């Protein structure tokens, strides 16, 4: 998915440490978000990618 702000596909997937989904063995599992390396915009995907 391209950046919704600038349309770049130069993206990385990072952990959104402000959003904890659950805990596994006392370790927090963070939500994922994308960051555009061109404009710096960060956003959460509507749903997690299926693996
Ligand atoms: Zn962008």
mmCIF file of the protein (N, C-alpha, C, O) and its ligand, coordinates in Angstrom:
data_MODEL
# 
_entry.id   MODEL 
# 
loop_
_entity.id 
_entity.type 
_entity.pdbx_number_of_molecules 
1 polymer     1 
2 non-polymer 1 
# 
_entity_poly.entity_id                      1 
_entity_poly.type                           'polypeptide(L)' 
_entity_poly.nstd_linkage                   no 
_entity_poly.nstd_monomer                   no 
_entity_poly.pdbx_seq_one_letter_code       
;(UNK)(UNK)(UNK)(UNK)(UNK)(UNK)(UNK)(UNK)(UNK)(UNK)(UNK)(UNK)(UNK)(UNK)(UNK)(UNK)
(UNK)(UNK)(UNK)(UNK)(UNK)(UNK)(UNK)(UNK)(UNK)(UNK)(UNK)(UNK)(UNK)(UNK)(UNK)(UNK)
(UNK)(UNK)(UNK)(UNK)(UNK)(UNK)(UNK)(UNK)(UNK)(UNK)(UNK)(UNK)(UNK)(UNK)(UNK)(UNK)
(UNK)(UNK)(UNK)
;
_entity_poly.pdbx_seq_one_letter_code_can   XXXXXXXXXXXXXXXXXXXXXXXXXXXXXXXXXXXXXXXXXXXXXXXXXXX 
_entity_poly.pdbx_strand_id                 A 
# 
loop_
_entity_poly_seq.entity_id 
_entity_poly_seq.num 
_entity_poly_seq.mon_id 
_entity_poly_seq.hetero 
1 1  UNK n 
1 2  UNK n 
1 3  UNK n 
1 4  UNK n 
1 5  UNK n 
1 6  UNK n 
1 7  UNK n 
1 8  UNK n 
1 9  UNK n 
1 10 UNK n 
1 11 UNK n 
1 12 UNK n 
1 13 UNK n 
1 14 UNK n 
1 15 UNK n 
1 16 UNK n 
1 17 UNK n 
1 18 UNK n 
1 19 UNK n 
1 20 UNK n 
1 21 UNK n 
1 22 UNK n 
1 23 UNK n 
1 24 UNK n 
1 25 UNK n 
1 26 UNK n 
1 27 UNK n 
1 28 UNK n 
1 29 UNK n 
1 30 UNK n 
1 31 UNK n 
1 32 UNK n 
1 33 UNK n 
1 34 UNK n 
1 35 UNK n 
1 36 UNK n 
1 37 UNK n 
1 38 UNK n 
1 39 UNK n 
1 40 UNK n 
1 41 UNK n 
1 42 UNK n 
1 43 UNK n 
1 44 UNK n 
1 45 UNK n 
1 46 UNK n 
1 47 UNK n 
1 48 UNK n 
1 49 UNK n 
1 50 UNK n 
1 51 UNK n 
# 
loop_
_struct_asym.id 
_struct_asym.entity_id 
A 1 
B 2 
# 
loop_
_chem_comp.id 
_chem_comp.type 
_chem_comp.mon_nstd_flag 
UNK 'L-peptide linking' . 
ZN  non-polymer         . 
# 
_pdbx_entity_nonpoly.entity_id   2 
_pdbx_entity_nonpoly.name        ? 
_pdbx_entity_nonpoly.comp_id     ZN 
# 
_pdbx_nonpoly_scheme.asym_id         B 
_pdbx_nonpoly_scheme.entity_id       2 
_pdbx_nonpoly_scheme.mon_id          ZN 
_pdbx_nonpoly_scheme.ndb_seq_num     1 
_pdbx_nonpoly_scheme.pdb_seq_num     101 
_pdbx_nonpoly_scheme.auth_seq_num    101 
_pdbx_nonpoly_scheme.pdb_mon_id      ZN 
_pdbx_nonpoly_scheme.auth_mon_id     ZN 
_pdbx_nonpoly_scheme.pdb_strand_id   A 
_pdbx_nonpoly_scheme.pdb_ins_code    . 
# 
loop_
_atom_site.group_PDB 
_atom_site.id 
_atom_site.type_symbol 
_atom_site.label_atom_id 
_atom_site.label_alt_id 
_atom_site.label_comp_id 
_atom_site.label_asym_id 
_atom_site.label_entity_id 
_atom_site.label_seq_id 
_atom_site.pdbx_PDB_ins_code 
_atom_site.Cartn_x 
_atom_site.Cartn_y 
_atom_site.Cartn_z 
_atom_site.occupancy 
_atom_site.B_iso_or_equiv 
_atom_site.pdbx_formal_charge 
_atom_site.auth_seq_id 
_atom_site.auth_comp_id 
_atom_site.auth_asym_id 
_atom_site.auth_atom_id 
_atom_site.pdbx_PDB_model_num 
ATOM   1   N  N  . UNK A 1 1  ? 0.850  -1.198  0.000  1.00 0.00 ? 1   UNK A N  1 
ATOM   2   C  CA . UNK A 1 1  ? 0.000  0.000   0.000  1.00 0.00 ? 1   UNK A CA 1 
ATOM   3   C  C  . UNK A 1 1  ? 0.886  1.249   0.000  1.00 0.00 ? 1   UNK A C  1 
ATOM   4   O  O  . UNK A 1 1  ? 1.820  1.329   0.798  1.00 0.00 ? 1   UNK A O  1 
ATOM   5   N  N  . UNK A 1 2  ? 0.626  2.193   -0.845 1.00 0.00 ? 2   UNK A N  1 
ATOM   6   C  CA . UNK A 1 2  ? 1.432  3.409   -0.887 1.00 0.00 ? 2   UNK A CA 1 
ATOM   7   C  C  . UNK A 1 2  ? 1.092  4.357   0.264  1.00 0.00 ? 2   UNK A C  1 
ATOM   8   O  O  . UNK A 1 2  ? 0.045  4.229   0.899  1.00 0.00 ? 2   UNK A O  1 
ATOM   9   N  N  . UNK A 1 3  ? 1.976  5.292   0.518  1.00 0.00 ? 3   UNK A N  1 
ATOM   10  C  CA . UNK A 1 3  ? 1.738  6.322   1.521  1.00 0.00 ? 3   UNK A CA 1 
ATOM   11  C  C  . UNK A 1 3  ? 0.483  7.121   1.159  1.00 0.00 ? 3   UNK A C  1 
ATOM   12  O  O  . UNK A 1 3  ? 0.377  7.622   0.039  1.00 0.00 ? 3   UNK A O  1 
ATOM   13  N  N  . UNK A 1 4  ? -0.473 7.248   2.094  1.00 0.00 ? 4   UNK A N  1 
ATOM   14  C  CA . UNK A 1 4  ? -1.709 7.988   1.787  1.00 0.00 ? 4   UNK A CA 1 
ATOM   15  C  C  . UNK A 1 4  ? -1.481 9.483   1.653  1.00 0.00 ? 4   UNK A C  1 
ATOM   16  O  O  . UNK A 1 4  ? -2.356 10.206  1.175  1.00 0.00 ? 4   UNK A O  1 
ATOM   17  N  N  . UNK A 1 5  ? -0.333 9.944   2.064  1.00 0.00 ? 5   UNK A N  1 
ATOM   18  C  CA . UNK A 1 5  ? -0.075 11.376  2.030  1.00 0.00 ? 5   UNK A CA 1 
ATOM   19  C  C  . UNK A 1 5  ? 0.655  11.803  0.761  1.00 0.00 ? 5   UNK A C  1 
ATOM   20  O  O  . UNK A 1 5  ? 0.279  12.783  0.119  1.00 0.00 ? 5   UNK A O  1 
ATOM   21  N  N  . UNK A 1 6  ? 1.713  11.052  0.402  1.00 0.00 ? 6   UNK A N  1 
ATOM   22  C  CA . UNK A 1 6  ? 2.518  11.465  -0.748 1.00 0.00 ? 6   UNK A CA 1 
ATOM   23  C  C  . UNK A 1 6  ? 2.547  10.418  -1.851 1.00 0.00 ? 6   UNK A C  1 
ATOM   24  O  O  . UNK A 1 6  ? 3.045  10.688  -2.945 1.00 0.00 ? 6   UNK A O  1 
ATOM   25  N  N  . UNK A 1 7  ? 2.009  9.199   -1.575 1.00 0.00 ? 7   UNK A N  1 
ATOM   26  C  CA . UNK A 1 7  ? 1.938  8.172   -2.614 1.00 0.00 ? 7   UNK A CA 1 
ATOM   27  C  C  . UNK A 1 7  ? 3.204  7.364   -2.767 1.00 0.00 ? 7   UNK A C  1 
ATOM   28  O  O  . UNK A 1 7  ? 3.282  6.504   -3.645 1.00 0.00 ? 7   UNK A O  1 
ATOM   29  N  N  . UNK A 1 8  ? 4.203  7.618   -1.932 1.00 0.00 ? 8   UNK A N  1 
ATOM   30  C  CA . UNK A 1 8  ? 5.455  6.871   -2.011 1.00 0.00 ? 8   UNK A CA 1 
ATOM   31  C  C  . UNK A 1 8  ? 5.261  5.425   -1.570 1.00 0.00 ? 8   UNK A C  1 
ATOM   32  O  O  . UNK A 1 8  ? 4.414  5.133   -0.726 1.00 0.00 ? 8   UNK A O  1 
ATOM   33  N  N  . UNK A 1 9  ? 6.042  4.535   -2.139 1.00 0.00 ? 9   UNK A N  1 
ATOM   34  C  CA . UNK A 1 9  ? 6.042  3.144   -1.670 1.00 0.00 ? 9   UNK A CA 1 
ATOM   35  C  C  . UNK A 1 9  ? 7.323  2.847   -0.892 1.00 0.00 ? 9   UNK A C  1 
ATOM   36  O  O  . UNK A 1 9  ? 7.639  1.685   -0.635 1.00 0.00 ? 9   UNK A O  1 
ATOM   37  N  N  . UNK A 1 10 ? 8.044  3.873   -0.526 1.00 0.00 ? 10  UNK A N  1 
ATOM   38  C  CA . UNK A 1 10 ? 9.271  3.720   0.259  1.00 0.00 ? 10  UNK A CA 1 
ATOM   39  C  C  . UNK A 1 10 ? 8.896  3.727   1.742  1.00 0.00 ? 10  UNK A C  1 
ATOM   40  O  O  . UNK A 1 10 ? 9.015  4.742   2.427  1.00 0.00 ? 10  UNK A O  1 
ATOM   41  N  N  . UNK A 1 11 ? 8.439  2.564   2.217  1.00 0.00 ? 11  UNK A N  1 
ATOM   42  C  CA . UNK A 1 11 ? 7.827  2.455   3.534  1.00 0.00 ? 11  UNK A CA 1 
ATOM   43  C  C  . UNK A 1 11 ? 8.567  1.452   4.396  1.00 0.00 ? 11  UNK A C  1 
ATOM   44  O  O  . UNK A 1 11 ? 9.229  0.545   3.891  1.00 0.00 ? 11  UNK A O  1 
ATOM   45  N  N  . UNK A 1 12 ? 8.448  1.625   5.699  1.00 0.00 ? 12  UNK A N  1 
ATOM   46  C  CA . UNK A 1 12 ? 8.872  0.593   6.630  1.00 0.00 ? 12  UNK A CA 1 
ATOM   47  C  C  . UNK A 1 12 ? 7.716  0.282   7.566  1.00 0.00 ? 12  UNK A C  1 
ATOM   48  O  O  . UNK A 1 12 ? 6.858  1.129   7.812  1.00 0.00 ? 12  UNK A O  1 
ATOM   49  N  N  . UNK A 1 13 ? 7.702  -0.943  8.088  1.00 0.00 ? 13  UNK A N  1 
ATOM   50  C  CA . UNK A 1 13 ? 6.684  -1.344  9.048  1.00 0.00 ? 13  UNK A CA 1 
ATOM   51  C  C  . UNK A 1 13 ? 7.329  -1.345  10.425 1.00 0.00 ? 13  UNK A C  1 
ATOM   52  O  O  . UNK A 1 13 ? 8.346  -2.003  10.643 1.00 0.00 ? 13  UNK A O  1 
ATOM   53  N  N  . UNK A 1 14 ? 6.737  -0.608  11.346 1.00 0.00 ? 14  UNK A N  1 
ATOM   54  C  CA . UNK A 1 14 ? 7.325  -0.473  12.671 1.00 0.00 ? 14  UNK A CA 1 
ATOM   55  C  C  . UNK A 1 14 ? 6.281  -0.783  13.746 1.00 0.00 ? 14  UNK A C  1 
ATOM   56  O  O  . UNK A 1 14 ? 5.085  -0.863  13.465 1.00 0.00 ? 14  UNK A O  1 
ATOM   57  N  N  . UNK A 1 15 ? 6.755  -0.955  14.970 1.00 0.00 ? 15  UNK A N  1 
ATOM   58  C  CA . UNK A 1 15 ? 5.842  -1.193  16.079 1.00 0.00 ? 15  UNK A CA 1 
ATOM   59  C  C  . UNK A 1 15 ? 5.300  0.136   16.594 1.00 0.00 ? 15  UNK A C  1 
ATOM   60  O  O  . UNK A 1 15 ? 6.045  1.095   16.793 1.00 0.00 ? 15  UNK A O  1 
ATOM   61  N  N  . UNK A 1 16 ? 3.992  0.168   16.802 1.00 0.00 ? 16  UNK A N  1 
ATOM   62  C  CA . UNK A 1 16 ? 3.360  1.337   17.406 1.00 0.00 ? 16  UNK A CA 1 
ATOM   63  C  C  . UNK A 1 16 ? 3.322  1.115   18.912 1.00 0.00 ? 16  UNK A C  1 
ATOM   64  O  O  . UNK A 1 16 ? 2.408  0.484   19.443 1.00 0.00 ? 16  UNK A O  1 
ATOM   65  N  N  . UNK A 1 17 ? 4.328  1.643   19.578 1.00 0.00 ? 17  UNK A N  1 
ATOM   66  C  CA . UNK A 1 17 ? 4.472  1.343   21.007 1.00 0.00 ? 17  UNK A CA 1 
ATOM   67  C  C  . UNK A 1 17 ? 3.495  2.113   21.882 1.00 0.00 ? 17  UNK A C  1 
ATOM   68  O  O  . UNK A 1 17 ? 3.518  1.985   23.106 1.00 0.00 ? 17  UNK A O  1 
ATOM   69  N  N  . UNK A 1 18 ? 2.632  2.915   21.255 1.00 0.00 ? 18  UNK A N  1 
ATOM   70  C  CA . UNK A 1 18 ? 1.572  3.567   22.019 1.00 0.00 ? 18  UNK A CA 1 
ATOM   71  C  C  . UNK A 1 18 ? 0.322  2.694   22.075 1.00 0.00 ? 18  UNK A C  1 
ATOM   72  O  O  . UNK A 1 18 ? -0.628 3.010   22.791 1.00 0.00 ? 18  UNK A O  1 
ATOM   73  N  N  . UNK A 1 19 ? 0.325  1.593   21.320 1.00 0.00 ? 19  UNK A N  1 
ATOM   74  C  CA . UNK A 1 19 ? -0.847 0.724   21.258 1.00 0.00 ? 19  UNK A CA 1 
ATOM   75  C  C  . UNK A 1 19 ? -0.434 -0.714  21.532 1.00 0.00 ? 19  UNK A C  1 
ATOM   76  O  O  . UNK A 1 19 ? 0.221  -1.350  20.707 1.00 0.00 ? 19  UNK A O  1 
ATOM   77  N  N  . UNK A 1 20 ? -0.822 -1.217  22.694 1.00 0.00 ? 20  UNK A N  1 
ATOM   78  C  CA . UNK A 1 20 ? -0.524 -2.599  23.049 1.00 0.00 ? 20  UNK A CA 1 
ATOM   79  C  C  . UNK A 1 20 ? -1.750 -3.452  22.750 1.00 0.00 ? 20  UNK A C  1 
ATOM   80  O  O  . UNK A 1 20 ? -2.841 -3.193  23.260 1.00 0.00 ? 20  UNK A O  1 
ATOM   81  N  N  . UNK A 1 21 ? -1.560 -4.459  21.929 1.00 0.00 ? 21  UNK A N  1 
ATOM   82  C  CA . UNK A 1 21 ? -2.677 -5.323  21.547 1.00 0.00 ? 21  UNK A CA 1 
ATOM   83  C  C  . UNK A 1 21 ? -2.979 -6.338  22.636 1.00 0.00 ? 21  UNK A C  1 
ATOM   84  O  O  . UNK A 1 21 ? -4.135 -6.549  23.005 1.00 0.00 ? 21  UNK A O  1 
ATOM   85  N  N  . UNK A 1 22 ? -1.928 -6.962  23.143 1.00 0.00 ? 22  UNK A N  1 
ATOM   86  C  CA . UNK A 1 22 ? -2.109 -8.014  24.132 1.00 0.00 ? 22  UNK A CA 1 
ATOM   87  C  C  . UNK A 1 22 ? -0.761 -8.296  24.796 1.00 0.00 ? 22  UNK A C  1 
ATOM   88  O  O  . UNK A 1 22 ? 0.262  -7.731  24.409 1.00 0.00 ? 22  UNK A O  1 
ATOM   89  N  N  . UNK A 1 23 ? -0.771 -9.142  25.759 1.00 0.00 ? 23  UNK A N  1 
ATOM   90  C  CA . UNK A 1 23 ? 0.463  -9.566  26.393 1.00 0.00 ? 23  UNK A CA 1 
ATOM   91  C  C  . UNK A 1 23 ? 0.652  -11.067 26.195 1.00 0.00 ? 23  UNK A C  1 
ATOM   92  O  O  . UNK A 1 23 ? -0.281 -11.855 26.342 1.00 0.00 ? 23  UNK A O  1 
ATOM   93  N  N  . UNK A 1 24 ? 1.883  -11.437 25.859 1.00 0.00 ? 24  UNK A N  1 
ATOM   94  C  CA . UNK A 1 24 ? 2.239  -12.841 25.738 1.00 0.00 ? 24  UNK A CA 1 
ATOM   95  C  C  . UNK A 1 24 ? 3.396  -13.095 26.678 1.00 0.00 ? 24  UNK A C  1 
ATOM   96  O  O  . UNK A 1 24 ? 4.494  -12.573 26.484 1.00 0.00 ? 24  UNK A O  1 
ATOM   97  N  N  . UNK A 1 25 ? 3.147  -13.897 27.696 1.00 0.00 ? 25  UNK A N  1 
ATOM   98  C  CA . UNK A 1 25 ? 4.176  -14.197 28.699 1.00 0.00 ? 25  UNK A CA 1 
ATOM   99  C  C  . UNK A 1 25 ? 4.768  -12.910 29.273 1.00 0.00 ? 25  UNK A C  1 
ATOM   100 O  O  . UNK A 1 25 ? 5.985  -12.771 29.399 1.00 0.00 ? 25  UNK A O  1 
ATOM   101 N  N  . UNK A 1 26 ? 3.892  -11.986 29.615 1.00 0.00 ? 26  UNK A N  1 
ATOM   102 C  CA . UNK A 1 26 ? 4.256  -10.707 30.222 1.00 0.00 ? 26  UNK A CA 1 
ATOM   103 C  C  . UNK A 1 26 ? 5.020  -9.774  29.282 1.00 0.00 ? 26  UNK A C  1 
ATOM   104 O  O  . UNK A 1 26 ? 5.546  -8.746  29.707 1.00 0.00 ? 26  UNK A O  1 
ATOM   105 N  N  . UNK A 1 27 ? 5.076  -10.138 28.019 1.00 0.00 ? 27  UNK A N  1 
ATOM   106 C  CA . UNK A 1 27 ? 5.718  -9.274  27.029 1.00 0.00 ? 27  UNK A CA 1 
ATOM   107 C  C  . UNK A 1 27 ? 4.641  -8.611  26.177 1.00 0.00 ? 27  UNK A C  1 
ATOM   108 O  O  . UNK A 1 27 ? 3.817  -9.303  25.580 1.00 0.00 ? 27  UNK A O  1 
ATOM   109 N  N  . UNK A 1 28 ? 4.635  -7.305  26.114 1.00 0.00 ? 28  UNK A N  1 
ATOM   110 C  CA . UNK A 1 28 ? 3.602  -6.631  25.322 1.00 0.00 ? 28  UNK A CA 1 
ATOM   111 C  C  . UNK A 1 28 ? 3.766  -6.889  23.828 1.00 0.00 ? 28  UNK A C  1 
ATOM   112 O  O  . UNK A 1 28 ? 4.878  -6.891  23.299 1.00 0.00 ? 28  UNK A O  1 
ATOM   113 N  N  . UNK A 1 29 ? 2.632  -7.106  23.161 1.00 0.00 ? 29  UNK A N  1 
ATOM   114 C  CA . UNK A 1 29 ? 2.623  -7.237  21.708 1.00 0.00 ? 29  UNK A CA 1 
ATOM   115 C  C  . UNK A 1 29 ? 2.041  -5.944  21.155 1.00 0.00 ? 29  UNK A C  1 
ATOM   116 O  O  . UNK A 1 29 ? 0.868  -5.638  21.365 1.00 0.00 ? 29  UNK A O  1 
ATOM   117 N  N  . UNK A 1 30 ? 2.866  -5.198  20.453 1.00 0.00 ? 30  UNK A N  1 
ATOM   118 C  CA . UNK A 1 30 ? 2.446  -3.897  19.969 1.00 0.00 ? 30  UNK A CA 1 
ATOM   119 C  C  . UNK A 1 30 ? 1.748  -3.999  18.621 1.00 0.00 ? 30  UNK A C  1 
ATOM   120 O  O  . UNK A 1 30 ? 2.012  -4.901  17.826 1.00 0.00 ? 30  UNK A O  1 
ATOM   121 N  N  . UNK A 1 31 ? 0.861  -3.060  18.391 1.00 0.00 ? 31  UNK A N  1 
ATOM   122 C  CA . UNK A 1 31 ? 0.281  -2.922  17.070 1.00 0.00 ? 31  UNK A CA 1 
ATOM   123 C  C  . UNK A 1 31 ? 1.365  -2.496  16.083 1.00 0.00 ? 31  UNK A C  1 
ATOM   124 O  O  . UNK A 1 31 ? 2.394  -1.940  16.467 1.00 0.00 ? 31  UNK A O  1 
ATOM   125 N  N  . UNK A 1 32 ? 1.111  -2.769  14.805 1.00 0.00 ? 32  UNK A N  1 
ATOM   126 C  CA . UNK A 1 32 ? 2.054  -2.362  13.771 1.00 0.00 ? 32  UNK A CA 1 
ATOM   127 C  C  . UNK A 1 32 ? 1.561  -1.102  13.079 1.00 0.00 ? 32  UNK A C  1 
ATOM   128 O  O  . UNK A 1 32 ? 0.359  -0.857  12.977 1.00 0.00 ? 32  UNK A O  1 
ATOM   129 N  N  . UNK A 1 33 ? 2.488  -0.331  12.617 1.00 0.00 ? 33  UNK A N  1 
ATOM   130 C  CA . UNK A 1 33 ? 2.121  0.820   11.792 1.00 0.00 ? 33  UNK A CA 1 
ATOM   131 C  C  . UNK A 1 33 ? 3.162  0.996   10.710 1.00 0.00 ? 33  UNK A C  1 
ATOM   132 O  O  . UNK A 1 33 ? 4.260  0.445   10.781 1.00 0.00 ? 33  UNK A O  1 
ATOM   133 N  N  . UNK A 1 34 ? 2.798  1.766   9.718  1.00 0.00 ? 34  UNK A N  1 
ATOM   134 C  CA . UNK A 1 34 ? 3.709  2.042   8.621  1.00 0.00 ? 34  UNK A CA 1 
ATOM   135 C  C  . UNK A 1 34 ? 4.277  3.437   8.758  1.00 0.00 ? 34  UNK A C  1 
ATOM   136 O  O  . UNK A 1 34 ? 3.615  4.348   9.258  1.00 0.00 ? 34  UNK A O  1 
ATOM   137 N  N  . UNK A 1 35 ? 5.510  3.594   8.310  1.00 0.00 ? 35  UNK A N  1 
ATOM   138 C  CA . UNK A 1 35 ? 6.110  4.913   8.258  1.00 0.00 ? 35  UNK A CA 1 
ATOM   139 C  C  . UNK A 1 35 ? 6.668  5.135   6.861  1.00 0.00 ? 35  UNK A C  1 
ATOM   140 O  O  . UNK A 1 35 ? 7.384  4.293   6.318  1.00 0.00 ? 35  UNK A O  1 
ATOM   141 N  N  . UNK A 1 36 ? 6.329  6.273   6.298  1.00 0.00 ? 36  UNK A N  1 
ATOM   142 C  CA . UNK A 1 36 ? 6.847  6.664   4.991  1.00 0.00 ? 36  UNK A CA 1 
ATOM   143 C  C  . UNK A 1 36 ? 8.234  7.266   5.173  1.00 0.00 ? 36  UNK A C  1 
ATOM   144 O  O  . UNK A 1 36 ? 8.424  8.189   5.965  1.00 0.00 ? 36  UNK A O  1 
ATOM   145 N  N  . UNK A 1 37 ? 9.195  6.737   4.436  1.00 0.00 ? 37  UNK A N  1 
ATOM   146 C  CA . UNK A 1 37 ? 10.563 7.243   4.563  1.00 0.00 ? 37  UNK A CA 1 
ATOM   147 C  C  . UNK A 1 37 ? 10.782 8.513   3.749  1.00 0.00 ? 37  UNK A C  1 
ATOM   148 O  O  . UNK A 1 37 ? 11.812 9.172   3.890  1.00 0.00 ? 37  UNK A O  1 
ATOM   149 N  N  . UNK A 1 38 ? 9.839  8.851   2.917  1.00 0.00 ? 38  UNK A N  1 
ATOM   150 C  CA . UNK A 1 38 ? 9.987  10.066  2.105  1.00 0.00 ? 38  UNK A CA 1 
ATOM   151 C  C  . UNK A 1 38 ? 9.443  11.299  2.825  1.00 0.00 ? 38  UNK A C  1 
ATOM   152 O  O  . UNK A 1 38 ? 10.103 12.337  2.865  1.00 0.00 ? 38  UNK A O  1 
ATOM   153 N  N  . UNK A 1 39 ? 8.230  11.186  3.399  1.00 0.00 ? 39  UNK A N  1 
ATOM   154 C  CA . UNK A 1 39 ? 7.630  12.370  4.027  1.00 0.00 ? 39  UNK A CA 1 
ATOM   155 C  C  . UNK A 1 39 ? 7.522  12.233  5.542  1.00 0.00 ? 39  UNK A C  1 
ATOM   156 O  O  . UNK A 1 39 ? 7.204  13.202  6.231  1.00 0.00 ? 39  UNK A O  1 
ATOM   157 N  N  . UNK A 1 40 ? 7.784  11.034  6.067  1.00 0.00 ? 40  UNK A N  1 
ATOM   158 C  CA . UNK A 1 40 ? 7.773  10.843  7.500  1.00 0.00 ? 40  UNK A CA 1 
ATOM   159 C  C  . UNK A 1 40 ? 6.406  10.561  8.094  1.00 0.00 ? 40  UNK A C  1 
ATOM   160 O  O  . UNK A 1 40 ? 6.268  10.429  9.310  1.00 0.00 ? 40  UNK A O  1 
ATOM   161 N  N  . UNK A 1 41 ? 5.393  10.469  7.241  1.00 0.00 ? 41  UNK A N  1 
ATOM   162 C  CA . UNK A 1 41 ? 4.037  10.218  7.725  1.00 0.00 ? 41  UNK A CA 1 
ATOM   163 C  C  . UNK A 1 41 ? 3.924  8.807   8.290  1.00 0.00 ? 41  UNK A C  1 
ATOM   164 O  O  . UNK A 1 41 ? 4.474  7.858   7.732  1.00 0.00 ? 41  UNK A O  1 
ATOM   165 N  N  . UNK A 1 42 ? 3.200  8.681   9.411  1.00 0.00 ? 42  UNK A N  1 
ATOM   166 C  CA . UNK A 1 42 ? 2.982  7.377   10.032 1.00 0.00 ? 42  UNK A CA 1 
ATOM   167 C  C  . UNK A 1 42 ? 1.499  7.103   10.102 1.00 0.00 ? 42  UNK A C  1 
ATOM   168 O  O  . UNK A 1 42 ? 0.707  7.999   10.395 1.00 0.00 ? 42  UNK A O  1 
ATOM   169 N  N  . UNK A 1 43 ? 1.120  5.864   9.833  1.00 0.00 ? 43  UNK A N  1 
ATOM   170 C  CA . UNK A 1 43 ? -0.298 5.517   9.912  1.00 0.00 ? 43  UNK A CA 1 
ATOM   171 C  C  . UNK A 1 43 ? -0.468 4.039   10.194 1.00 0.00 ? 43  UNK A C  1 
ATOM   172 O  O  . UNK A 1 43 ? 0.413  3.219   9.937  1.00 0.00 ? 43  UNK A O  1 
ATOM   173 N  N  . UNK A 1 44 ? -1.638 3.732   10.734 1.00 0.00 ? 44  UNK A N  1 
ATOM   174 C  CA . UNK A 1 44 ? -1.984 2.345   11.038 1.00 0.00 ? 44  UNK A CA 1 
ATOM   175 C  C  . UNK A 1 44 ? -2.800 1.772   9.893  1.00 0.00 ? 44  UNK A C  1 
ATOM   176 O  O  . UNK A 1 44 ? -3.712 2.430   9.392  1.00 0.00 ? 44  UNK A O  1 
ATOM   177 N  N  . UNK A 1 45 ? -2.483 0.554   9.474  1.00 0.00 ? 45  UNK A N  1 
ATOM   178 C  CA . UNK A 1 45 ? -3.309 -0.097  8.470  1.00 0.00 ? 45  UNK A CA 1 
ATOM   179 C  C  . UNK A 1 45 ? -4.681 -0.419  9.046  1.00 0.00 ? 45  UNK A C  1 
ATOM   180 O  O  . UNK A 1 45 ? -4.828 -0.580  10.257 1.00 0.00 ? 45  UNK A O  1 
ATOM   181 N  N  . UNK A 1 46 ? -5.682 -0.512  8.179  1.00 0.00 ? 46  UNK A N  1 
ATOM   182 C  CA . UNK A 1 46 ? -7.036 -0.765  8.663  1.00 0.00 ? 46  UNK A CA 1 
ATOM   183 C  C  . UNK A 1 46 ? -7.162 -2.123  9.325  1.00 0.00 ? 46  UNK A C  1 
ATOM   184 O  O  . UNK A 1 46 ? -7.895 -2.291  10.299 1.00 0.00 ? 46  UNK A O  1 
ATOM   185 N  N  . UNK A 1 47 ? -6.449 -3.074  8.790  1.00 0.00 ? 47  UNK A N  1 
ATOM   186 C  CA . UNK A 1 47 ? -6.403 -4.365  9.438  1.00 0.00 ? 47  UNK A CA 1 
ATOM   187 C  C  . UNK A 1 47 ? -5.025 -4.978  9.241  1.00 0.00 ? 47  UNK A C  1 
ATOM   188 O  O  . UNK A 1 47 ? -4.350 -4.703  8.249  1.00 0.00 ? 47  UNK A O  1 
ATOM   189 N  N  . UNK A 1 48 ? -4.618 -5.797  10.175 1.00 0.00 ? 48  UNK A N  1 
ATOM   190 C  CA . UNK A 1 48 ? -3.311 -6.401  10.085 1.00 0.00 ? 48  UNK A CA 1 
ATOM   191 C  C  . UNK A 1 48 ? -3.228 -7.294  8.864  1.00 0.00 ? 48  UNK A C  1 
ATOM   192 O  O  . UNK A 1 48 ? -4.197 -7.949  8.481  1.00 0.00 ? 48  UNK A O  1 
ATOM   193 N  N  . UNK A 1 49 ? -2.047 -7.306  8.260  1.00 0.00 ? 49  UNK A N  1 
ATOM   194 C  CA . UNK A 1 49 ? -1.854 -8.150  7.094  1.00 0.00 ? 49  UNK A CA 1 
ATOM   195 C  C  . UNK A 1 49 ? -1.915 -9.610  7.497  1.00 0.00 ? 49  UNK A C  1 
ATOM   196 O  O  . UNK A 1 49 ? -1.391 -10.028 8.530  1.00 0.00 ? 49  UNK A O  1 
ATOM   197 N  N  . UNK A 1 50 ? -2.566 -10.351 6.652  1.00 0.00 ? 50  UNK A N  1 
ATOM   198 C  CA . UNK A 1 50 ? -2.588 -11.791 6.882  1.00 0.00 ? 50  UNK A CA 1 
ATOM   199 C  C  . UNK A 1 50 ? -1.258 -12.401 6.456  1.00 0.00 ? 50  UNK A C  1 
ATOM   200 O  O  . UNK A 1 50 ? -0.682 -12.015 5.439  1.00 0.00 ? 50  UNK A O  1 
ATOM   201 N  N  . UNK A 1 51 ? -0.790 -13.334 7.227  1.00 0.00 ? 51  UNK A N  1 
ATOM   202 C  CA . UNK A 1 51 ? 0.488  -13.946 6.881  1.00 0.00 ? 51  UNK A CA 1 
ATOM   203 C  C  . UNK A 1 51 ? 0.265  -15.306 6.272  1.00 0.00 ? 51  UNK A C  1 
ATOM   204 O  O  . UNK A 1 51 ? 1.226  -15.986 5.911  1.00 0.00 ? 51  UNK A O  1 
HETATM 205 ZN ZN . ZN  B 2 .  ? 4.780  9.791   2.300  1.00 0.00 ? 101 ZN  A ZN 1 
# 
